[in-house]
Amino acid sequence: MKKAVVLALFLGVLMMVSAGVAMAAEGQAPAAGLDPQVKAMIALAAGLGLGIAAFGGALGQGKAISAALDGIGRNPGASGKITTPMIIGLAMIESLVIYSLVVSLLLVFKL
């Protein structure tokens, strides 16, 4: 638990520090398109966002399947009542990862 809190605090501080650098752009972007450095940062943000979403989705799906299998192991007769809500829950978790993919693709192709 302590490692998770330390990691969350570290990531929060990292985001606060990097936000100042990202917002410190000078002047206007050229009329022809975005600055190559901005394009690189957008691509990096899209990749990191999708990676974090996939990691979170995988953790959520793993916990859901673990809980369902534990319930089936304790009461094998209830497997039919457990399986359907589990599959619906897995689909909901996966839809959040797909939303992240759509947002990442929108960011990248906006370039």
Phi and psi restraints in degrees (range 20) as a CNS / XPLOR table:
assign (resid 1 and name C) (resid 2 and name N)
       (resid 2 and name CA) (resid 2 and name C) 1.0 -64.6 20.0 2
assign (resid 2 and name N) (resid 2 and name CA)
       (resid 2 and name C) (resid 3 and name N) 1.0 -37.8 20.0 2
assign (resid 2 and name C) (resid 3 and name N)
       (resid 3 and name CA) (resid 3 and name C) 1.0 -63.2 20.0 2
assign (resid 3 and name N) (resid 3 and name CA)
       (resid 3 and name C) (resid 4 and name N) 1.0 -38.6 20.0 2
assign (resid 3 and name C) (resid 4 and name N)
       (resid 4 and name CA) (resid 4 and name C) 1.0 -66.2 20.0 2
assign (resid 4 and name N) (resid 4 and name CA)
       (resid 4 and name C) (resid 5 and name N) 1.0 -40.6 20.0 2
assign (resid 4 and name C) (resid 5 and name N)
       (resid 5 and name CA) (resid 5 and name C) 1.0 -66.9 20.0 2
assign (resid 5 and name N) (resid 5 and name CA)
       (resid 5 and name C) (resid 6 and name N) 1.0 -43.7 20.0 2
assign (resid 5 and name C) (resid 6 and name N)
       (resid 6 and name CA) (resid 6 and name C) 1.0 -63.3 20.0 2
assign (resid 6 and name N) (resid 6 and name CA)
       (resid 6 and name C) (resid 7 and name N) 1.0 -42.2 20.0 2
assign (resid 6 and name C) (resid 7 and name N)
       (resid 7 and name CA) (resid 7 and name C) 1.0 -64.2 20.0 2
assign (resid 7 and name N) (resid 7 and name CA)
       (resid 7 and name C) (resid 8 and name N) 1.0 -41.6 20.0 2
assign (resid 7 and name C) (resid 8 and name N)
       (resid 8 and name CA) (resid 8 and name C) 1.0 -64.6 20.0 2
assign (resid 8 and name N) (resid 8 and name CA)
       (resid 8 and name C) (resid 9 and name N) 1.0 -42.4 20.0 2
assign (resid 8 and name C) (resid 9 and name N)
       (resid 9 and name CA) (resid 9 and name C) 1.0 -64.9 20.0 2
assign (resid 9 and name N) (resid 9 and name CA)
       (resid 9 and name C) (resid 10 and name N) 1.0 -40.9 20.0 2
assign (resid 9 and name C) (resid 10 and name N)
       (resid 10 and name CA) (resid 10 and name C) 1.0 -62.6 20.0 2
assign (resid 10 and name N) (resid 10 and name CA)
       (resid 10 and name C) (resid 11 and name N) 1.0 -44.6 20.0 2
assign (resid 10 and name C) (resid 11 and name N)
       (resid 11 and name CA) (resid 11 and name C) 1.0 -65.8 20.0 2
assign (resid 11 and name N) (resid 11 and name CA)
       (resid 11 and name C) (resid 12 and name N) 1.0 -36.4 20.0 2
assign (resid 11 and name C) (resid 12 and name N)
       (resid 12 and name CA) (resid 12 and name C) 1.0 -64.3 20.0 2
assign (resid 12 and name N) (resid 12 and name CA)
       (resid 12 and name C) (resid 13 and name N) 1.0 -44.6 20.0 2
assign (resid 12 and name C) (resid 13 and name N)
       (resid 13 and name CA) (resid 13 and name C) 1.0 -64.8 20.0 2
assign (resid 13 and name N) (resid 13 and name CA)
       (resid 13 and name C) (resid 14 and name N) 1.0 -40.2 20.0 2
assign (resid 13 and name C) (resid 14 and name N)
       (resid 14 and name CA) (resid 14 and name C) 1.0 -61.8 20.0 2
assign (resid 14 and name N) (resid 14 and name CA)
       (resid 14 and name C) (resid 15 and name N) 1.0 -41.0 20.0 2
assign (resid 14 and name C) (resid 15 and name N)
       (resid 15 and name CA) (resid 15 and name C) 1.0 -67.1 20.0 2
assign (resid 15 and name N) (resid 15 and name CA)
       (resid 15 and name C) (resid 16 and name N) 1.0 -38.8 20.0 2
assign (resid 15 and name C) (resid 16 and name N)
       (resid 16 and name CA) (resid 16 and name C) 1.0 -66.6 20.0 2
assign (resid 16 and name N) (resid 16 and name CA)
       (resid 16 and name C) (resid 17 and name N) 1.0 -38.9 20.0 2
assign (resid 16 and name C) (resid 17 and name N)
       (resid 17 and name CA) (resid 17 and name C) 1.0 -69.1 20.0 2
assign (resid 17 and name N) (resid 17 and name CA)
       (resid 17 and name C) (resid 18 and name N) 1.0 -42.6 20.0 2
assign (resid 17 and name C) (resid 18 and name N)
       (resid 18 and name CA) (resid 18 and name C) 1.0 -75.2 20.0 2
assign (resid 18 and name N) (resid 18 and name CA)
       (resid 18 and name C) (resid 19 and name N) 1.0 -19.7 20.0 2
assign (resid 18 and name C) (resid 19 and name N)
       (resid 19 and name CA) (resid 19 and name C) 1.0 -66.3 20.0 2
assign (resid 19 and name N) (resid 19 and name CA)
       (resid 19 and name C) (resid 20 and name N) 1.0 -37.4 20.0 2
assign (resid 19 and name C) (resid 20 and name N)
       (resid 20 and name CA) (resid 20 and name C) 1.0 -64.1 20.0 2
assign (resid 20 and name N) (resid 20 and name CA)
       (resid 20 and name C) (resid 21 and name N) 1.0 -38.7 20.0 2
assign (resid 20 and name C) (resid 21 and name N)
       (resid 21 and name CA) (resid 21 and name C) 1.0 -68.1 20.0 2
assign (resid 21 and name N) (resid 21 and name CA)
       (resid 21 and name C) (resid 22 and name N) 1.0 -40.1 20.0 2
assign (resid 21 and name C) (resid 22 and name N)
       (resid 22 and name CA) (resid 22 and name C) 1.0 -68.8 20.0 2
assign (resid 22 and name N) (resid 22 and name CA)
       (resid 22 and name C) (resid 23 and name N) 1.0 -32.9 20.0 2
assign (resid 22 and name C) (resid 23 and name N)
       (resid 23 and name CA) (resid 23 and name C) 1.0 -90.2 20.0 2
assign (resid 23 and name N) (resid 23 and name CA)
       (resid 23 and name C) (resid 24 and name N) 1.0 0.4 20.0 2
assign (resid 23 and name C) (resid 24 and name N)
       (resid 24 and name CA) (resid 24 and name C) 1.0 -94.3 20.0 2
assign (resid 24 and name N) (resid 24 and name CA)
       (resid 24 and name C) (resid 25 and name N) 1.0 35.8 20.0 2
assign (resid 24 and name C) (resid 25 and name N)
       (resid 25 and name CA) (resid 25 and name C) 1.0 -72.8 20.0 2
assign (resid 25 and name N) (resid 25 and name CA)
       (resid 25 and name C) (resid 26 and name N) 1.0 139.8 20.0 2
assign (resid 25 and name C) (resid 26 and name N)
       (resid 26 and name CA) (resid 26 and name C) 1.0 -100.0 20.0 2
assign (resid 26 and name N) (resid 26 and name CA)
       (resid 26 and name C) (resid 27 and name N) 1.0 137.9 20.0 2
assign (resid 26 and name C) (resid 27 and name N)
       (resid 27 and name CA) (resid 27 and name C) 1.0 69.0 20.0 2
assign (resid 27 and name N) (resid 27 and name CA)
       (resid 27 and name C) (resid 28 and name N) 1.0 -166.9 20.0 2
assign (resid 27 and name C) (resid 28 and name N)
       (resid 28 and name CA) (resid 28 and name C) 1.0 -100.8 20.0 2
assign (resid 28 and name N) (resid 28 and name CA)
       (resid 28 and name C) (resid 29 and name N) 1.0 157.9 20.0 2
assign (resid 28 and name C) (resid 29 and name N)
       (resid 29 and name CA) (resid 29 and name C) 1.0 -72.1 20.0 2
assign (resid 29 and name N) (resid 29 and name CA)
       (resid 29 and name C) (resid 30 and name N) 1.0 149.0 20.0 2
assign (resid 29 and name C) (resid 30 and name N)
       (resid 30 and name CA) (resid 30 and name C) 1.0 -60.5 20.0 2
assign (resid 30 and name N) (resid 30 and name CA)
       (resid 30 and name C) (resid 31 and name N) 1.0 150.4 20.0 2
assign (resid 30 and name C) (resid 31 and name N)
       (resid 31 and name CA) (resid 31 and name C) 1.0 -65.7 20.0 2
assign (resid 31 and name N) (resid 31 and name CA)
       (resid 31 and name C) (resid 32 and name N) 1.0 -27.7 20.0 2
assign (resid 31 and name C) (resid 32 and name N)
       (resid 32 and name CA) (resid 32 and name C) 1.0 -71.0 20.0 2
assign (resid 32 and name N) (resid 32 and name CA)
       (resid 32 and name C) (resid 33 and name N) 1.0 -25.5 20.0 2
assign (resid 32 and name C) (resid 33 and name N)
       (resid 33 and name CA) (resid 33 and name C) 1.0 168.2 20.0 2
assign (resid 33 and name N) (resid 33 and name CA)
       (resid 33 and name C) (resid 34 and name N) 1.0 -171.5 20.0 2
assign (resid 33 and name C) (resid 34 and name N)
       (resid 34 and name CA) (resid 34 and name C) 1.0 -80.0 20.0 2
assign (resid 34 and name N) (resid 34 and name CA)
       (resid 34 and name C) (resid 35 and name N) 1.0 155.8 20.0 2
assign (resid 34 and name C) (resid 35 and name N)
       (resid 35 and name CA) (resid 35 and name C) 1.0 -62.1 20.0 2
assign (resid 35 and name N) (resid 35 and name CA)
       (resid 35 and name C) (resid 36 and name N) 1.0 140.6 20.0 2
assign (resid 35 and name C) (resid 36 and name N)
       (resid 36 and name CA) (resid 36 and name C) 1.0 -58.1 20.0 2
assign (resid 36 and name N) (resid 36 and name CA)
       (resid 36 and name C) (resid 37 and name N) 1.0 -31.1 20.0 2
assign (resid 36 and name C) (resid 37 and name N)
       (resid 37 and name CA) (resid 37 and name C) 1.0 -69.0 20.0 2
assign (resid 37 and name N) (resid 37 and name CA)
       (resid 37 and name C) (resid 38 and name N) 1.0 -36.3 20.0 2
assign (resid 37 and name C) (resid 38 and name N)
       (resid 38 and name CA) (resid 38 and name C) 1.0 -67.7 20.0 2
assign (resid 38 and name N) (resid 38 and name CA)
       (resid 38 and name C) (resid 39 and name N) 1.0 -40.8 20.0 2
assign (resid 38 and name C) (resid 39 and name N)
       (resid 39 and name CA) (resid 39 and name C) 1.0 -59.8 20.0 2
assign (resid 39 and name N) (resid 39 and name CA)
       (resid 39 and name C) (resid 40 and name N) 1.0 -41.6 20.0 2
assign (resid 39 and name C) (resid 40 and name N)
       (resid 40 and name CA) (resid 40 and name C) 1.0 -65.4 20.0 2
assign (resid 40 and name N) (resid 40 and name CA)
       (resid 40 and name C) (resid 41 and name N) 1.0 -40.0 20.0 2
assign (resid 40 and name C) (resid 41 and name N)
       (resid 41 and name CA) (resid 41 and name C) 1.0 -67.7 20.0 2
assign (resid 41 and name N) (resid 41 and name CA)
       (resid 41 and name C) (resid 42 and name N) 1.0 -37.4 20.0 2
assign (resid 41 and name C) (resid 42 and name N)
       (resid 42 and name CA) (resid 42 and name C) 1.0 -65.1 20.0 2
assign (resid 42 and name N) (resid 42 and name CA)
       (resid 42 and name C) (resid 43 and name N) 1.0 -42.5 20.0 2
assign (resid 42 and name C) (resid 43 and name N)
       (resid 43 and name CA) (resid 43 and name C) 1.0 -64.5 20.0 2
assign (resid 43 and name N) (resid 43 and name CA)
       (resid 43 and name C) (resid 44 and name N) 1.0 -40.2 20.0 2
assign (resid 43 and name C) (resid 44 and name N)
       (resid 44 and name CA) (resid 44 and name C) 1.0 -64.4 20.0 2
assign (resid 44 and name N) (resid 44 and name CA)
       (resid 44 and name C) (resid 45 and name N) 1.0 -43.8 20.0 2
assign (resid 44 and name C) (resid 45 and name N)
       (resid 45 and name CA) (resid 45 and name C) 1.0 -64.0 20.0 2
assign (resid 45 and name N) (resid 45 and name CA)
       (resid 45 and name C) (resid 46 and name N) 1.0 -39.5 20.0 2
assign (resid 45 and name C) (resid 46 and name N)
       (resid 46 and name CA) (resid 46 and name C) 1.0 -64.5 20.0 2
assign (resid 46 and name N) (resid 46 and name CA)
       (resid 46 and name C) (resid 47 and name N) 1.0 -43.4 20.0 2
assign (resid 46 and name C) (resid 47 and name N)
       (resid 47 and name CA) (resid 47 and name C) 1.0 -65.4 20.0 2
assign (resid 47 and name N) (resid 47 and name CA)
       (resid 47 and name C) (resid 48 and name N) 1.0 -44.3 20.0 2
assign (resid 47 and name C) (resid 48 and name N)
       (resid 48 and name CA) (resid 48 and name C) 1.0 -66.1 20.0 2
assign (resid 48 and name N) (resid 48 and name CA)
       (resid 48 and name C) (resid 49 and name N) 1.0 -40.8 20.0 2
assign (resid 48 and name C) (resid 49 and name N)
       (resid 49 and name CA) (resid 49 and name C) 1.0 -62.5 20.0 2
assign (resid 49 and name N) (resid 49 and name CA)
       (resid 49 and name C) (resid 50 and name N) 1.0 -42.5 20.0 2
assign (resid 49 and name C) (resid 50 and name N)
       (resid 50 and name CA) (resid 50 and name C) 1.0 -68.6 20.0 2
assign (resid 50 and name N) (resid 50 and name CA)
       (resid 50 and name C) (resid 51 and name N) 1.0 -38.6 20.0 2
assign (resid 50 and name C) (resid 51 and name N)
       (resid 51 and name CA) (resid 51 and name C) 1.0 -63.8 20.0 2
assign (resid 51 and name N) (resid 51 and name CA)
       (resid 51 and name C) (resid 52 and name N) 1.0 -42.2 20.0 2
assign (resid 51 and name C) (resid 52 and name N)
       (resid 52 and name CA) (resid 52 and name C) 1.0 -66.6 20.0 2
assign (resid 52 and name N) (resid 52 and name CA)
       (resid 52 and name C) (resid 53 and name N) 1.0 -40.8 20.0 2
assign (resid 52 and name C) (resid 53 and name N)
       (resid 53 and name CA) (resid 53 and name C) 1.0 -64.6 20.0 2
assign (resid 53 and name N) (resid 53 and name CA)
       (resid 53 and name C) (resid 54 and name N) 1.0 -42.0 20.0 2
assign (resid 53 and name C) (resid 54 and name N)
       (resid 54 and name CA) (resid 54 and name C) 1.0 -65.5 20.0 2
assign (resid 54 and name N) (resid 54 and name CA)
       (resid 54 and name C) (resid 55 and name N) 1.0 -38.9 20.0 2
assign (resid 54 and name C) (resid 55 and name N)
       (resid 55 and name CA) (resid 55 and name C) 1.0 -64.2 20.0 2
assign (resid 55 and name N) (resid 55 and name CA)
       (resid 55 and name C) (resid 56 and name N) 1.0 -45.7 20.0 2
assign (resid 55 and name C) (resid 56 and name N)
       (resid 56 and name CA) (resid 56 and name C) 1.0 -64.7 20.0 2
assign (resid 56 and name N) (resid 56 and name CA)
       (resid 56 and name C) (resid 57 and name N) 1.0 -40.2 20.0 2
assign (resid 56 and name C) (resid 57 and name N)
       (resid 57 and name CA) (resid 57 and name C) 1.0 -63.8 20.0 2
assign (resid 57 and name N) (resid 57 and name CA)
       (resid 57 and name C) (resid 58 and name N) 1.0 -40.0 20.0 2
assign (resid 57 and name C) (resid 58 and name N)
       (resid 58 and name CA) (resid 58 and name C) 1.0 -65.5 20.0 2
assign (resid 58 and name N) (resid 58 and name CA)
       (resid 58 and name C) (resid 59 and name N) 1.0 -39.6 20.0 2
assign (resid 58 and name C) (resid 59 and name N)
       (resid 59 and name CA) (resid 59 and name C) 1.0 -64.1 20.0 2
assign (resid 59 and name N) (resid 59 and name CA)
       (resid 59 and name C) (resid 60 and name N) 1.0 -44.1 20.0 2
assign (resid 59 and name C) (resid 60 and name N)
       (resid 60 and name CA) (resid 60 and name C) 1.0 -64.0 20.0 2
assign (resid 60 and name N) (resid 60 and name CA)
       (resid 60 and name C) (resid 61 and name N) 1.0 -42.0 20.0 2
assign (resid 60 and name C) (resid 61 and name N)
       (resid 61 and name CA) (resid 61 and name C) 1.0 -67.4 20.0 2
assign (resid 61 and name N) (resid 61 and name CA)
       (resid 61 and name C) (resid 62 and name N) 1.0 -38.2 20.0 2
assign (resid 61 and name C) (resid 62 and name N)
       (resid 62 and name CA) (resid 62 and name C) 1.0 -63.0 20.0 2
assign (resid 62 and name N) (resid 62 and name CA)
       (resid 62 and name C) (resid 63 and name N) 1.0 -42.6 20.0 2
assign (resid 62 and name C) (resid 63 and name N)
       (resid 63 and name CA) (resid 63 and name C) 1.0 -66.8 20.0 2
assign (resid 63 and name N) (resid 63 and name CA)
       (resid 63 and name C) (resid 64 and name N) 1.0 -38.9 20.0 2
assign (resid 63 and name C) (resid 64 and name N)
       (resid 64 and name CA) (resid 64 and name C) 1.0 -64.7 20.0 2
assign (resid 64 and name N) (resid 64 and name CA)
       (resid 64 and name C) (resid 65 and name N) 1.0 -45.1 20.0 2
assign (resid 64 and name C) (resid 65 and name N)
       (resid 65 and name CA) (resid 65 and name C) 1.0 -67.3 20.0 2
assign (resid 65 and name N) (resid 65 and name CA)
       (resid 65 and name C) (resid 66 and name N) 1.0 -39.2 20.0 2
assign (resid 65 and name C) (resid 66 and name N)
       (resid 66 and name CA) (resid 66 and name C) 1.0 -61.6 20.0 2
assign (resid 66 and name N) (resid 66 and name CA)
       (resid 66 and name C) (resid 67 and name N) 1.0 -44.5 20.0 2
assign (resid 66 and name C) (resid 67 and name N)
       (resid 67 and name CA) (resid 67 and name C) 1.0 -66.2 20.0 2
assign (resid 67 and name N) (resid 67 and name CA)
       (resid 67 and name C) (resid 68 and name N) 1.0 -39.9 20.0 2
assign (resid 67 and name C) (resid 68 and name N)
       (resid 68 and name CA) (resid 68 and name C) 1.0 -66.0 20.0 2
assign (resid 68 and name N) (resid 68 and name CA)
       (resid 68 and name C) (resid 69 and name N) 1.0 -43.6 20.0 2
assign (resid 68 and name C) (resid 69 and name N)
       (resid 69 and name CA) (resid 69 and name C) 1.0 -67.5 20.0 2
assign (resid 69 and name N) (resid 69 and name CA)
       (resid 69 and name C) (resid 70 and name N) 1.0 -33.1 20.0 2
assign (resid 69 and name C) (resid 70 and name N)
       (resid 70 and name CA) (resid 70 and name C) 1.0 -65.5 20.0 2
assign (resid 70 and name N) (resid 70 and name CA)
       (resid 70 and name C) (resid 71 and name N) 1.0 -42.5 20.0 2
assign (resid 70 and name C) (resid 71 and name N)
       (resid 71 and name CA) (resid 71 and name C) 1.0 -64.7 20.0 2
assign (resid 71 and name N) (resid 71 and name CA)
       (resid 71 and name C) (resid 72 and name N) 1.0 -39.4 20.0 2
assign (resid 71 and name C) (resid 72 and name N)
       (resid 72 and name CA) (resid 72 and name C) 1.0 -67.8 20.0 2
assign (resid 72 and name N) (resid 72 and name CA)
       (resid 72 and name C) (resid 73 and name N) 1.0 -36.5 20.0 2
assign (resid 72 and name C) (resid 73 and name N)
       (resid 73 and name CA) (resid 73 and name C) 1.0 -65.4 20.0 2
assign (resid 73 and name N) (resid 73 and name CA)
       (resid 73 and name C) (resid 74 and name N) 1.0 -34.4 20.0 2
assign (resid 73 and name C) (resid 74 and name N)
       (resid 74 and name CA) (resid 74 and name C) 1.0 -78.4 20.0 2
assign (resid 74 and name N) (resid 74 and name CA)
       (resid 74 and name C) (resid 75 and name N) 1.0 -33.7 20.0 2
assign (resid 74 and name C) (resid 75 and name N)
       (resid 75 and name CA) (resid 75 and name C) 1.0 -139.8 20.0 2
assign (resid 75 and name N) (resid 75 and name CA)
       (resid 75 and name C) (resid 76 and name N) 1.0 85.9 20.0 2
assign (resid 75 and name C) (resid 76 and name N)
       (resid 76 and name CA) (resid 76 and name C) 1.0 -61.5 20.0 2
assign (resid 76 and name N) (resid 76 and name CA)
       (resid 76 and name C) (resid 77 and name N) 1.0 -23.6 20.0 2
assign (resid 76 and name C) (resid 77 and name N)
       (resid 77 and name CA) (resid 77 and name C) 1.0 -70.5 20.0 2
assign (resid 77 and name N) (resid 77 and name CA)
       (resid 77 and name C) (resid 78 and name N) 1.0 -19.4 20.0 2
assign (resid 77 and name C) (resid 78 and name N)
       (resid 78 and name CA) (resid 78 and name C) 1.0 -94.8 20.0 2
assign (resid 78 and name N) (resid 78 and name CA)
       (resid 78 and name C) (resid 79 and name N) 1.0 14.7 20.0 2
assign (resid 78 and name C) (resid 79 and name N)
       (resid 79 and name CA) (resid 79 and name C) 1.0 -64.0 20.0 2
assign (resid 79 and name N) (resid 79 and name CA)
       (resid 79 and name C) (resid 80 and name N) 1.0 -34.2 20.0 2
assign (resid 79 and name C) (resid 80 and name N)
       (resid 80 and name CA) (resid 80 and name C) 1.0 -67.3 20.0 2
assign (resid 80 and name N) (resid 80 and name CA)
       (resid 80 and name C) (resid 81 and name N) 1.0 -36.5 20.0 2
assign (resid 80 and name C) (resid 81 and name N)
       (resid 81 and name CA) (resid 81 and name C) 1.0 -77.4 20.0 2
assign (resid 81 and name N) (resid 81 and name CA)
       (resid 81 and name C) (resid 82 and name N) 1.0 -20.0 20.0 2
assign (resid 81 and name C) (resid 82 and name N)
       (resid 82 and name CA) (resid 82 and name C) 1.0 -90.7 20.0 2
assign (resid 82 and name N) (resid 82 and name CA)
       (resid 82 and name C) (resid 83 and name N) 1.0 -36.4 20.0 2
assign (resid 82 and name C) (resid 83 and name N)
       (resid 83 and name CA) (resid 83 and name C) 1.0 -65.2 20.0 2
assign (resid 83 and name N) (resid 83 and name CA)
       (resid 83 and name C) (resid 84 and name N) 1.0 -44.9 20.0 2
assign (resid 83 and name C) (resid 84 and name N)
       (resid 84 and name CA) (resid 84 and name C) 1.0 -63.8 20.0 2
assign (resid 84 and name N) (resid 84 and name CA)
       (resid 84 and name C) (resid 85 and name N) 1.0 -49.9 20.0 2
assign (resid 84 and name C) (resid 85 and name N)
       (resid 85 and name CA) (resid 85 and name C) 1.0 -63.4 20.0 2
assign (resid 85 and name N) (resid 85 and name CA)
       (resid 85 and name C) (resid 86 and name N) 1.0 -31.2 20.0 2
assign (resid 85 and name C) (resid 86 and name N)
       (resid 86 and name CA) (resid 86 and name C) 1.0 -64.2 20.0 2
assign (resid 86 and name N) (resid 86 and name CA)
       (resid 86 and name C) (resid 87 and name N) 1.0 -44.8 20.0 2
assign (resid 86 and name C) (resid 87 and name N)
       (resid 87 and name CA) (resid 87 and name C) 1.0 -65.5 20.0 2
assign (resid 87 and name N) (resid 87 and name CA)
       (resid 87 and name C) (resid 88 and name N) 1.0 -38.9 20.0 2
assign (resid 87 and name C) (resid 88 and name N)
       (resid 88 and name CA) (resid 88 and name C) 1.0 -64.4 20.0 2
assign (resid 88 and name N) (resid 88 and name CA)
       (resid 88 and name C) (resid 89 and name N) 1.0 -42.1 20.0 2
assign (resid 88 and name C) (resid 89 and name N)
       (resid 89 and name CA) (resid 89 and name C) 1.0 -63.2 20.0 2
assign (resid 89 and name N) (resid 89 and name CA)
       (resid 89 and name C) (resid 90 and name N) 1.0 -39.8 20.0 2
assign (resid 89 and name C) (resid 90 and name N)
       (resid 90 and name CA) (resid 90 and name C) 1.0 -64.4 20.0 2
assign (resid 90 and name N) (resid 90 and name CA)
       (resid 90 and name C) (resid 91 and name N) 1.0 -37.4 20.0 2
assign (resid 90 and name C) (resid 91 and name N)
       (resid 91 and name CA) (resid 91 and name C) 1.0 -65.5 20.0 2
assign (resid 91 and name N) (resid 91 and name CA)
       (resid 91 and name C) (resid 92 and name N) 1.0 -38.3 20.0 2
assign (resid 91 and name C) (resid 92 and name N)
       (resid 92 and name CA) (resid 92 and name C) 1.0 -65.9 20.0 2
assign (resid 92 and name N) (resid 92 and name CA)
       (resid 92 and name C) (resid 93 and name N) 1.0 -41.3 20.0 2
assign (resid 92 and name C) (resid 93 and name N)
       (resid 93 and name CA) (resid 93 and name C) 1.0 -63.7 20.0 2
assign (resid 93 and name N) (resid 93 and name CA)
       (resid 93 and name C) (resid 94 and name N) 1.0 -43.7 20.0 2
assign (resid 93 and name C) (resid 94 and name N)
       (resid 94 and name CA) (resid 94 and name C) 1.0 -67.2 20.0 2
assign (resid 94 and name N) (resid 94 and name CA)
       (resid 94 and name C) (resid 95 and name N) 1.0 -30.8 20.0 2
assign (resid 94 and name C) (resid 95 and name N)
       (resid 95 and name CA) (resid 95 and name C) 1.0 -64.6 20.0 2
assign (resid 95 and name N) (resid 95 and name CA)
       (resid 95 and name C) (resid 96 and name N) 1.0 -33.1 20.0 2
assign (resid 95 and name C) (resid 96 and name N)
       (resid 96 and name CA) (resid 96 and name C) 1.0 -65.6 20.0 2
assign (resid 96 and name N) (resid 96 and name CA)
       (resid 96 and name C) (resid 97 and name N) 1.0 -37.4 20.0 2
assign (resid 96 and name C) (resid 97 and name N)
       (resid 97 and name CA) (resid 97 and name C) 1.0 -68.1 20.0 2
assign (resid 97 and name N) (resid 97 and name CA)
       (resid 97 and name C) (resid 98 and name N) 1.0 -37.7 20.0 2
assign (resid 97 and name C) (resid 98 and name N)
       (resid 98 and name CA) (resid 98 and name C) 1.0 -66.9 20.0 2
assign (resid 98 and name N) (resid 98 and name CA)
       (resid 98 and name C) (resid 99 and name N) 1.0 -37.2 20.0 2
assign (resid 98 and name C) (resid 99 and name N)
       (resid 99 and name CA) (resid 99 and name C) 1.0 -60.8 20.0 2
assign (resid 99 and name N) (resid 99 and name CA)
       (resid 99 and name C) (resid 100 and name N) 1.0 -40.1 20.0 2
assign (resid 99 and name C) (resid 100 and name N)
       (resid 100 and name CA) (resid 100 and name C) 1.0 -64.1 20.0 2
assign (resid 100 and name N) (resid 100 and name CA)
       (resid 100 and name C) (resid 101 and name N) 1.0 -39.2 20.0 2
assign (resid 100 and name C) (resid 101 and name N)
       (resid 101 and name CA) (resid 101 and name C) 1.0 -62.2 20.0 2
assign (resid 101 and name N) (resid 101 and name CA)
       (resid 101 and name C) (resid 102 and name N) 1.0 -42.4 20.0 2
assign (resid 101 and name C) (resid 102 and name N)
       (resid 102 and name CA) (resid 102 and name C) 1.0 -63.4 20.0 2
assign (resid 102 and name N) (resid 102 and name CA)
       (resid 102 and name C) (resid 103 and name N) 1.0 -44.6 20.0 2
assign (resid 102 and name C) (resid 103 and name N)
       (resid 103 and name CA) (resid 103 and name C) 1.0 -63.5 20.0 2
assign (resid 103 and name N) (resid 103 and name CA)
       (resid 103 and name C) (resid 104 and name N) 1.0 -41.5 20.0 2
assign (resid 103 and name C) (resid 104 and name N)
       (resid 104 and name CA) (resid 104 and name C) 1.0 -63.2 20.0 2
assign (resid 104 and name N) (resid 104 and name CA)
       (resid 104 and name C) (resid 105 and name N) 1.0 -43.5 20.0 2
assign (resid 104 and name C) (resid 105 and name N)
       (resid 105 and name CA) (resid 105 and name C) 1.0 -66.0 20.0 2
assign (resid 105 and name N) (resid 105 and name CA)
       (resid 105 and name C) (resid 106 and name N) 1.0 -37.2 20.0 2
assign (resid 105 and name C) (resid 106 and name N)
       (resid 106 and name CA) (resid 106 and name C) 1.0 -62.4 20.0 2
assign (resid 106 and name N) (resid 106 and name CA)
       (resid 106 and name C) (resid 107 and name N) 1.0 -41.3 20.0 2
assign (resid 106 and name C) (resid 107 and name N)
       (resid 107 and name CA) (resid 107 and name C) 1.0 -63.6 20.0 2
assign (resid 107 and name N) (resid 107 and name CA)
       (resid 107 and name C) (resid 108 and name N) 1.0 -45.3 20.0 2
assign (resid 107 and name C) (resid 108 and name N)
       (resid 108 and name CA) (resid 108 and name C) 1.0 -69.4 20.0 2
assign (resid 108 and name N) (resid 108 and name CA)
       (resid 108 and name C) (resid 109 and name N) 1.0 -42.4 20.0 2
assign (resid 108 and name C) (resid 109 and name N)
       (resid 109 and name CA) (resid 109 and name C) 1.0 -81.1 20.0 2
assign (resid 109 and name N) (resid 109 and name CA)
       (resid 109 and name C) (resid 110 and name N) 1.0 -6.6 20.0 2
assign (resid 109 and name C) (resid 110 and name N)
       (resid 110 and name CA) (resid 110 and name C) 1.0 -73.6 20.0 2
assign (resid 110 and name N) (resid 110 and name CA)
       (resid 110 and name C) (resid 111 and name N) 1.0 -20.4 20.0 2
